[in-house]
Amino acid sequence: MTISEQIKVLCVRSDISVAELARRVGTTPQNFNSKMKRESFTIADLECIAKAVGCSFERYFVLRDGDKV
């Protein structure tokens, strides 16, 4: 699943539109949709999105032995 697909699921589960999420993170729906089409979100963007909907964003690599980096 792409990050844009995950963001759409997040919006559905949070009962907000993608346009509303864009406004909450301080951008226009047009700019946000462009970022979604390009898949050009930074880690900081994703953390801001999580904060805007009241959830957390976790990022890590999982090694073969199960350790997270």
N, C-alpha and C positions, 0 to 999 in steps of 0.2 A: 504494500500500500504506500502510495506516495505521501509526502508531507501535506500536499494540498488536499488529498482525500482524507487524511487524518484530521485536518482543520475543519473540513465540511462535517465530518462525523462529530467532532467536538461541538460545533455550532448546533447541530441537531440535538445532541445530548444535553446541551446547556440551554436549549430553547431560545436561541437567538439567531438572527440572520447573519450571513457573512458581511453584509453591509453594516449591520450594527456592531459587529466585531471590529470592522475597520475603523469605525468612529471611536470605539473604546480605546483602540491603540493609537489614536491620533493621526489617522490618515484618511484619505477619501476612499470610498468603495472602488473607484476606478483604479487608483494606484494599488490597492490591496489585491484586486482581481488580476492586475498585471503581474504582481509578484507571484500569485498563485499559478498563473499560466507558465511563468518562467521557472517556477520552483526555486526562487532565489531568496529564501528566508535565512537569516543568520541565526545563530544560537540566541543572541540577544533579542531578536524578533520573536522567537518561539517562547522565550521566557516572558516577554511582555504579553504575548497572546494568552499564555497560561494565567498570568496575573489578572488579565482583563476579565476572564471568566471564572476566576476563583479556584483554580486548580494548580497543580504543580507540573513542572516539566523536568523530566529526568533524562540525562544524556550520559551514556557510557558505552564502552565496548565490553563484551562478555567473552572472556577467553575460553578455550576448550575445557579447562578444568572448572569452569563456572565462576572464576574470579571476575569481578567488574573493575574496569579501569576508567 
